[in-house]
Structures are given as C-alpha cells and as structure tokens.
Amino acid sequence: MPVSLVTRVFYPNDPPPFIDGVRINSPHYLCKLVLNESSPRRYTLVVSQYEKMHTIFYTLRAYATCPISLGKIPNQYEHVKQVTLISNKYGRVKQ
C-alpha cells in the first residue's frame, strides 16, 4: 500500500496503558511491576515517541528478583494482503 494513502491516528490514552508513570525531562524512565501469584506471566513493552521529530535510539535494561527473559516479538504477520485504492469522482474505492 502506498505510504501516501496510509493515515495513522494516535490517542495517547485509548486504551489506557497498563502502567503509566510520570514523565520528566530526563532520558530515563523507571517502571516497577509488583506481581503476585495470579498476575499474568507475559507482558509486552512498547517503546514509542509522541510527536516524533527524529529517531531516538534507546537501551532497555530490566532488573528482577526472579528469572526473566526479554526478546523481540516474532513476526506475527505471516500472510499479507495488499489492497490498492483508486480514486474516482465518488471518492476512494478498493480495486
């Protein structure tokens, strides 16, 4: 799909984050998960930039009192369907 036809809309709190800490003027962000026996065992961490002006590189560090593992999410999109949009006098239609 051509990039010019894709529009992304970002709502910072829809849905609300599981944990959302205080943002400060610092390159560091500390988040603490307090778990119990019934807590989920898998979490997804999303690193993002709000109102991105340029790419920011980052380092992720995790500390724990029990064994943990971190890894990239595998490619979940094994099947891809490409749709071409064309315009006519009535607007955009799928081809």
VENHUDA-V474525 format. One record per residue. N is the residue number from 1. SS is DSSP state (helix for helix, strand for strand, loop for the rest). PSI is psi in radians with two decimals (NA if undefined). Layout:
N_SS_PSI + N_SS_PSI
This chain:
1_loop_2.28 + 2_loop_2.45 + 3_helix_-0.56 + 4_helix_-0.36 + 5_helix_-0.10 + 6_loop_2.26 + 7_loop_2.25 + 8_loop_2.40 + 9_loop_2.23 + 10_loop_2.16 + 11_loop_1.91 + 12_loop_-0.42 + 13_loop_0.57 + 14_loop_1.75 + 15_loop_2.83 + 16_loop_2.56 + 17_loop_2.66 + 18_loop_-0.81 + 19_loop_2.25 + 20_loop_1.93 + 21_loop_-3.06 + 22_loop_2.32 + 23_loop_2.28 + 24_loop_2.92 + 25_loop_1.24 + 26_loop_2.62 + 27_loop_-0.01 + 28_loop_2.54 + 29_loop_2.15 + 30_loop_2.25 + 31_loop_2.36 + 32_loop_2.22 + 33_loop_2.14 + 34_loop_2.00 + 35_loop_2.70 + 36_loop_-3.04 + 37_loop_-0.51 + 38_loop_0.04 + 39_loop_2.61 + 40_loop_2.68 + 41_loop_-0.14 + 42_loop_2.38 + 43_loop_2.70 + 44_loop_2.18 + 45_loop_2.22 + 46_loop_2.11 + 47_loop_2.14 + 48_loop_2.90 + 49_loop_2.32 + 50_loop_2.31 + 51_loop_1.01 + 52_loop_2.19 + 53_loop_-0.58 + 54_loop_2.88 + 55_loop_2.35 + 56_loop_2.22 + 57_loop_2.63 + 58_loop_2.85 + 59_loop_2.35 + 60_loop_2.23 + 61_loop_2.42 + 62_loop_2.37 + 63_loop_2.46 + 64_loop_2.74 + 65_loop_0.03 + 66_loop_2.89 + 67_loop_2.39 + 68_loop_2.85 + 69_loop_2.49 + 70_loop_2.50 + 71_loop_2.83 + 72_loop_2.62 + 73_loop_2.25 + 74_loop_2.77 + 75_loop_1.91 + 76_loop_-0.11 + 77_loop_1.29 + 78_loop_-0.50 + 79_loop_2.25 + 80_loop_2.37 + 81_loop_2.21 + 82_loop_2.29 + 83_loop_2.27 + 84_loop_2.26 + 85_strand_2.34 + 86_strand_2.70 + 87_strand_2.49 + 88_strand_-2.97 + 89_loop_-0.25 + 90_loop_-0.03 + 91_strand_-2.81 + 92_strand_2.43 + 93_strand_2.66 + 94_strand_2.53 + 95_loop_NA
